[in-house]
């Protein structure tokens, strides 16, 4: 093994009042990351380009040297599940969400309170697959939490919009109303595709809104998961660079799909089920399992892979929820476990390590931002005191990097 890349999802942040004007990374006790930083180089990176607000798929695709037009979110997510796709199948990423009604279209919560249990999601998915009748076959699969994948089987166009205008490529824009799926060209097939998806979404609301699962949620004071927000339409297999000498520790559908398409030896685990409404207990369970899992993948890949890609998801969620203290605590846990392991594992095995993020998710704004993310490149340099955080990364020797330049900069090959 030559190197390990760790992407800590949404790690970048801005100064927070609750942390005395520090970012979660600045406030966190990170002795092991600081050890690696002191024997390496720091820099700051725009995952795609300056001024661009990346979604996770856009960032990861870019960090591995690909153009954004090479893939779609729907295809990446679907290929991270067990759904079998052929060319022409339309794949979309979906969220269970809460709206007031189809007529007024006000989005009350994009993730149905983020407390949809695994059992509830699976029951609702089954109701959709059984209850909706269309002229085209489809598959809806609940994946993890509020997330899902929607696939229409057949010859469709992917030149159609999503129905949530907050997801506009490259920019952060708040819109609290659903938008109908629209064709993005004048082709008949694009209009047909938009019609089919809109029909599905209307029928989905009819089934979900009055489903017993959602009636019980309302009785408990919880938001109903009564609608689906979809985005990232794709029909083509993503054309991504090949990374056959890599192993991947990935457990979310997006990262699993990306790793599989790139030819990485992909390891995964079953994410802990959310059984009650304590979302953060579930997140902490997932984080602990993810760190342990990532360490085991790195160990087992030592002799049969040149590089390992690790993606830790949980740190993004407290950013979206405006919880800087929780984000700080999660970073400290990652340092105490995964980074502590790397500190002991990398030096004697002459392995280089990159630690960075796919995007910033500032707790202040609760959404992805165009801010650069810190980069740590451990390369066994002579020790010189450094700390791994956004501020010091801005002054680092690596300087300013674009996402597509990262692996070349650190000389991590395919």
C-alpha positions as CSV (number, residue, x, y, z in Angstrom):
1,X,0.0,0.0,0.0
2,X,1.2,3.5,-0.9
3,X,-1.5,5.8,0.3
4,X,-4.8,6.4,2.0
5,X,-7.3,9.1,1.2
6,X,-9.8,10.0,3.9
7,X,-12.7,12.3,3.0
8,X,-14.6,13.6,6.0
9,X,-18.0,14.7,4.6
10,X,-18.9,18.3,5.2
11,X,-15.9,18.8,7.5
12,X,-15.2,22.4,6.5
13,X,-16.9,25.1,8.4
14,X,-17.0,28.8,9.4
15,X,-16.4,30.4,12.9
16,X,-19.3,29.5,15.3
17,X,-20.5,31.6,18.2
18,X,-21.1,28.5,20.3
19,X,-17.4,27.6,19.9
20,X,-16.1,31.0,20.8
21,X,-15.6,32.1,17.2
22,X,-13.8,28.9,16.2
23,X,-14.8,26.4,13.6
24,X,-15.6,22.8,14.8
25,X,-12.2,21.7,13.5
26,X,-10.3,24.5,15.2
27,X,-12.2,23.8,18.5
28,X,-11.7,20.1,18.4
29,X,-8.9,18.2,20.2
30,X,-7.2,16.6,17.3
31,X,-3.8,15.3,18.5
32,X,-3.5,12.6,15.9
33,X,-4.4,14.7,12.9
34,X,-2.0,17.3,14.3
35,X,0.7,14.7,14.5
36,X,0.2,13.8,10.8
37,X,0.0,17.5,9.9
38,X,3.3,18.3,11.7
39,X,5.0,15.7,9.6
40,X,3.4,16.7,6.3
41,X,2.0,19.6,4.4
42,X,-1.2,21.6,4.6
43,X,-3.2,23.4,1.9
44,X,-6.7,24.5,1.0
45,X,-8.9,23.1,-1.8
46,X,-11.9,24.2,-3.8
47,X,-13.5,20.7,-4.5
48,X,-14.7,21.8,-7.9
49,X,-13.7,25.4,-8.5
50,X,-13.9,28.8,-6.7
51,X,-17.5,30.1,-6.2
52,X,-19.0,26.7,-6.9
53,X,-21.2,25.1,-4.3
54,X,-20.7,21.3,-4.7
55,X,-23.0,18.5,-3.9
56,X,-21.3,15.4,-2.6
57,X,-21.4,13.6,-5.9
58,X,-19.9,16.6,-7.8
59,X,-17.1,16.9,-5.2
60,X,-16.1,13.2,-5.2
61,X,-16.3,12.9,-9.0
62,X,-14.0,16.0,-9.2
63,X,-11.5,14.9,-6.5
64,X,-10.8,11.8,-8.5
65,X,-10.0,13.8,-11.6
66,X,-13.3,13.6,-13.6
67,X,-15.4,16.2,-15.3
68,X,-18.9,16.8,-13.8
69,X,-20.6,15.9,-17.1
70,X,-19.1,12.4,-16.8
71,X,-21.8,11.2,-14.3
72,X,-25.2,11.9,-12.7
73,X,-26.3,11.6,-9.1
74,X,-29.1,9.2,-9.9
75,X,-26.9,6.7,-11.7
76,X,-24.2,6.8,-9.0
77,X,-26.8,6.2,-6.2
78,X,-28.6,3.5,-8.1
79,X,-25.4,1.6,-8.8
80,X,-24.7,1.7,-5.1
81,X,-27.7,-0.5,-4.5
82,X,-28.7,-4.0,-5.8
83,X,-30.9,-2.6,-8.6
84,X,-29.9,-3.9,-12.0
85,X,-29.7,-1.1,-14.6
86,X,-29.5,-1.2,-18.4
87,X,-28.9,1.7,-20.7
88,X,-32.0,3.8,-21.0
89,X,-33.2,3.1,-17.5
90,X,-33.8,6.5,-15.7
91,X,-32.3,6.7,-12.3
92,X,-33.0,9.5,-9.8
93,X,-31.9,10.1,-6.2
94,X,-34.9,10.6,-4.0
95,X,-35.7,12.0,-0.5
96,X,-38.7,11.2,1.6
97,X,-39.9,14.8,2.4
98,X,-42.8,16.6,4.0
99,X,-45.1,19.0,2.0
100,X,-48.4,20.6,2.9
101,X,-50.2,19.7,-0.3
102,X,-49.6,19.1,-4.0
103,X,-51.7,22.2,-4.8
104,X,-49.7,24.7,-2.7
105,X,-46.5,22.7,-2.9
106,X,-44.8,24.2,0.2
107,X,-41.9,22.1,1.4
108,X,-42.0,21.8,5.2
109,X,-39.0,19.6,5.5
110,X,-36.7,18.1,2.9
111,X,-35.9,15.0,5.0
112,X,-39.2,14.4,6.8
113,X,-37.6,15.5,10.1
114,X,-34.7,13.2,9.4
115,X,-36.3,10.8,11.9
116,X,-37.9,8.3,9.5
117,X,-37.1,4.9,10.9
118,X,-35.8,2.1,8.6
119,X,-38.9,0.1,9.1
120,X,-41.2,3.1,8.2
121,X,-39.2,3.8,5.1
122,X,-39.3,0.2,4.0
123,X,-43.1,0.0,4.6
124,X,-43.7,3.2,2.6
125,X,-41.4,2.0,-0.2
126,X,-43.4,-1.3,-0.4
127,X,-46.7,0.7,-0.6
128,X,-45.4,2.8,-3.5
129,X,-44.1,-0.2,-5.5
130,X,-47.4,-2.0,-5.0
131,X,-49.9,0.8,-5.2
132,X,-48.7,3.0,-8.1
133,X,-49.8,1.8,-11.6
134,X,-48.0,3.4,-14.6
135,X,-47.6,2.4,-18.2
136,X,-43.8,2.1,-17.5
137,X,-42.4,-0.3,-14.9
138,X,-40.4,1.3,-12.0
139,X,-38.6,0.4,-8.8
140,X,-38.4,2.6,-5.7
141,X,-35.9,1.5,-3.1
142,X,-35.5,3.1,0.4
143,X,-31.8,3.1,1.2
144,X,-30.5,4.8,4.4
145,X,-32.6,7.1,6.5
146,X,-34.7,9.5,4.4
147,X,-32.8,8.5,1.2
148,X,-34.0,6.5,-1.7
149,X,-33.5,5.6,-5.3
150,X,-36.2,5.8,-8.0
151,X,-35.6,3.9,-11.3
152,X,-37.9,3.8,-14.4
153,X,-37.2,0.9,-16.6
154,X,-37.1,1.5,-20.3
155,X,-35.9,4.1,-22.9
156,X,-36.1,7.5,-21.2
157,X,-34.5,10.9,-21.5
158,X,-32.4,12.2,-18.6
159,X,-32.6,15.8,-19.8
160,X,-35.2,16.6,-17.2
161,X,-35.1,18.7,-14.1
162,X,-35.6,17.7,-10.5
163,X,-38.5,18.9,-8.4
164,X,-36.6,20.7,-5.7
165,X,-35.0,24.0,-6.9
166,X,-32.6,24.1,-3.9
167,X,-30.5,21.7,-5.9
168,X,-29.2,23.9,-8.8
169,X,-25.7,22.8,-9.9
170,X,-23.0,24.9,-8.5
171,X,-25.0,27.4,-6.4
172,X,-26.8,27.6,-3.1
173,X,-30.3,28.7,-3.6
174,X,-33.2,28.3,-1.2
175,X,-36.6,27.6,-2.6
176,X,-39.4,26.3,-0.3
177,X,-41.8,25.2,-3.1
178,X,-41.8,22.0,-5.1
179,X,-41.4,22.4,-8.8
180,X,-42.9,20.1,-11.4
181,X,-40.4,18.0,-13.4
182,X,-39.7,19.8,-16.6
183,X,-38.1,18.8,-19.9
184,X,-34.8,20.6,-20.5
185,X,-35.0,20.4,-24.3
186,X,-37.8,20.1,-26.9
187,X,-37.5,16.4,-27.6
188,X,-40.7,14.4,-27.3
189,X,-38.9,11.8,-25.1
190,X,-37.9,14.4,-22.6
191,X,-41.5,15.6,-22.4
192,X,-42.7,12.0,-22.1
193,X,-40.2,11.4,-19.3
194,X,-41.3,14.5,-17.4
195,X,-44.9,13.4,-17.7
196,X,-44.2,9.9,-16.3
197,X,-42.2,11.2,-13.4
198,X,-44.7,13.9,-12.5
199,X,-47.5,11.3,-12.7
200,X,-45.5,9.0,-10.3
201,X,-44.9,11.8,-7.8
202,X,-48.6,12.8,-7.7
203,X,-49.7,9.2,-7.1
204,X,-46.9,8.9,-4.5
205,X,-48.3,11.8,-2.5
206,X,-51.8,10.2,-2.6
207,X,-50.5,7.0,-1.2
208,X,-48.0,8.4,1.3
209,X,-50.1,11.3,2.7
210,X,-52.8,9.0,4.2
211,X,-50.7,6.0,4.8
212,X,-51.0,4.5,8.3
213,X,-47.3,5.0,8.9
214,X,-47.8,8.7,8.4
215,X,-51.0,8.9,10.4
216,X,-49.1,7.4,13.3
217,X,-46.2,9.8,12.8
218,X,-48.7,12.7,13.0
219,X,-50.2,11.3,16.2
220,X,-46.7,11.3,17.7
221,X,-46.1,14.9,16.6
222,X,-43.7,13.9,13.9
223,X,-43.7,15.1,10.3
224,X,-45.2,12.8,7.8
225,X,-43.0,11.4,5.0
226,X,-45.7,12.3,2.4
227,X,-43.7,13.2,-0.7
228,X,-40.6,12.5,-2.7
229,X,-38.0,15.0,-3.8
230,X,-36.0,13.7,-6.7
231,X,-32.9,14.9,-8.5
232,X,-29.9,13.9,-10.6
233,X,-31.7,12.2,-13.5
234,X,-29.4,9.8,-15.4
235,X,-29.7,7.1,-18.1
236,X,-26.0,6.6,-19.0
237,X,-23.4,4.6,-17.2
238,X,-21.1,7.2,-15.7
239,X,-17.8,7.5,-17.6
240,X,-15.3,7.8,-14.8
241,X,-11.6,7.2,-14.6
242,X,-10.5,3.7,-13.6
243,X,-9.0,3.1,-10.2
244,X,-8.4,-0.7,-10.2
245,X,-5.5,-0.5,-7.8
246,X,-7.7,1.1,-5.2
247,X,-9.9,-0.3,-2.4
248,X,-12.9,1.6,-1.1
249,X,-14.4,1.7,2.4
250,X,-17.8,3.0,1.6
251,X,-21.3,2.5,3.0
252,X,-23.6,5.1,1.6
253,X,-25.1,4.3,-1.9
254,X,-23.5,7.3,-3.6
255,X,-19.9,6.4,-2.5
256,X,-20.5,2.7,-3.1
257,X,-21.8,3.4,-6.6
258,X,-18.9,5.7,-7.4
259,X,-16.3,3.2,-6.1
260,X,-17.9,0.3,-8.1
261,X,-18.0,2.3,-11.4
262,X,-14.3,3.3,-10.9
263,X,-13.3,-0.4,-10.5
264,X,-12.2,-0.1,-6.9
265,X,-12.4,-3.2,-4.7
266,X,-15.4,-2.1,-2.7
267,X,-16.1,-3.1,0.8
268,X,-19.2,-2.1,2.7
269,X,-21.3,-2.8,5.8
270,X,-25.0,-2.7,6.7
271,X,-25.7,0.7,8.2
272,X,-27.4,0.6,11.6
273,X,-31.1,0.8,11.4
274,X,-32.9,3.8,12.9
275,X,-35.5,2.2,15.2
276,X,-36.8,5.2,17.2
277,X,-36.7,8.9,16.7
278,X,-33.2,9.5,18.3
279,X,-31.5,10.4,15.0
280,X,-28.2,11.3,16.6
281,X,-27.9,8.1,18.6
282,X,-28.2,6.4,15.3
283,X,-25.6,8.7,13.7
284,X,-23.2,8.0,16.5
285,X,-23.7,4.3,16.1
286,X,-23.1,4.7,12.4
287,X,-20.0,6.8,13.0
288,X,-18.5,4.3,15.4
289,X,-19.2,1.4,13.1
290,X,-17.8,3.4,10.1
291,X,-14.5,4.2,11.8
292,X,-14.0,0.6,12.9
293,X,-15.0,-0.7,9.5
294,X,-12.6,1.7,7.7
295,X,-9.7,0.6,9.9
296,X,-10.4,-3.0,9.1
297,X,-10.5,-2.3,5.3
298,X,-7.2,-0.4,5.5
299,X,-5.6,-3.4,7.3
300,X,-6.9,-6.0,4.9
301,X,-5.9,-3.9,1.9
302,X,-2.3,-3.5,3.0
303,X,-0.9,-6.1,0.6
304,X,-3.4,-6.2,-2.3
305,X,-4.2,-2.5,-3.0
306,X,-2.0,0.5,-3.7
307,X,-4.4,3.0,-2.3
308,X,-7.5,3.1,-0.1
309,X,-10.4,5.6,-0.3
310,X,-12.3,6.1,3.0
311,X,-15.4,8.3,3.2
312,X,-16.9,9.2,6.6
313,X,-20.4,10.6,6.1
314,X,-21.8,11.5,9.6
315,X,-20.0,14.8,10.1
316,X,-22.1,16.4,7.4
317,X,-25.3,16.1,9.3
318,X,-24.6,18.4,12.3
319,X,-23.6,21.0,9.7
320,X,-27.0,20.8,8.1
321,X,-28.7,20.8,11.5
322,X,-26.7,23.7,12.9
323,X,-25.0,21.7,15.7
324,X,-21.3,22.8,15.9
325,X,-20.7,21.1,19.2
326,X,-21.9,17.8,17.9
327,X,-19.7,18.3,14.8
328,X,-16.7,19.0,17.0
329,X,-17.3,15.9,19.1
330,X,-17.6,13.7,15.9
331,X,-14.3,15.1,14.6
332,X,-12.7,14.3,18.0
333,X,-14.1,10.7,17.8
334,X,-12.7,10.2,14.3
335,X,-9.3,11.5,15.5
336,X,-9.3,9.2,18.5
337,X,-10.1,6.2,16.4
338,X,-9.3,6.3,12.7
339,X,-6.6,9.0,12.8
340,X,-5.0,7.4,15.8
341,X,-4.8,4.2,13.8
342,X,-3.3,6.0,10.8
343,X,-0.7,7.7,13.0
344,X,0.5,4.3,14.1
345,X,0.0,2.4,10.8
346,X,1.4,4.9,8.2
347,X,4.9,5.7,9.4
348,X,6.4,2.2,9.8
349,X,4.7,1.1,6.5
350,X,5.9,4.2,4.6
351,X,2.3,5.0,3.7
352,X,1.3,8.5,2.8
353,X,-2.1,9.9,4.0
354,X,-4.5,12.6,2.7
355,X,-7.2,13.9,4.9
356,X,-9.7,16.4,3.4
357,X,-13.4,17.0,2.9
358,X,-15.8,16.9,-0.1
359,X,-17.3,20.3,0.7
360,X,-17.9,22.7,3.6
361,X,-21.2,22.5,5.4
362,X,-21.2,25.5,7.8
363,X,-23.4,25.2,10.9
364,X,-24.3,28.9,10.5
365,X,-25.9,28.4,7.1
366,X,-26.9,24.8,7.4
367,X,-26.1,24.0,3.8
368,X,-23.2,23.3,1.5
369,X,-21.1,26.4,0.7
370,X,-18.4,27.4,-1.8
371,X,-15.8,27.8,0.9
372,X,-12.6,25.9,0.4
373,X,-11.8,22.8,2.5
374,X,-8.6,22.0,4.4
375,X,-6.2,19.5,3.0
376,X,-3.6,17.5,5.1
377,X,-0.9,15.5,3.2
378,X,1.1,13.3,5.5
379,X,4.4,12.5,3.7
380,X,6.9,11.7,6.5
381,X,8.5,15.2,6.5
382,X,10.8,16.4,9.3
383,X,8.5,17.4,12.2
384,X,7.4,21.0,12.4
385,X,4.6,22.1,14.6
386,X,1.3,22.5,12.7
387,X,-2.4,22.1,13.5
388,X,-5.0,20.7,11.1
389,X,-7.7,23.3,10.6
390,X,-9.1,25.7,8.1
391,X,-7.0,28.7,9.2
392,X,-3.7,27.0,9.2
393,X,-4.5,25.2,6.0
394,X,-4.8,28.6,4.2
395,X,-1.2,29.3,5.1
396,X,0.1,25.8,4.2
397,X,2.9,24.9,1.8
398,X,0.5,23.0,-0.5
399,X,-1.3,26.3,-1.3
400,X,-4.5,26.5,-3.2
401,X,-5.7,23.4,-5.0
402,X,-8.6,22.6,-7.2
403,X,-10.3,19.2,-6.6
404,X,-9.2,17.7,-9.9
405,X,-5.6,18.5,-9.0
406,X,-5.5,16.8,-5.6
407,X,-4.3,13.3,-6.5
408,X,-1.7,14.6,-8.9
409,X,-0.5,17.0,-6.3
410,X,0.1,14.2,-3.8
411,X,1.2,11.8,-6.5
412,X,-1.4,9.2,-5.8
413,X,-1.9,7.2,-9.0
414,X,-4.6,5.1,-10.5
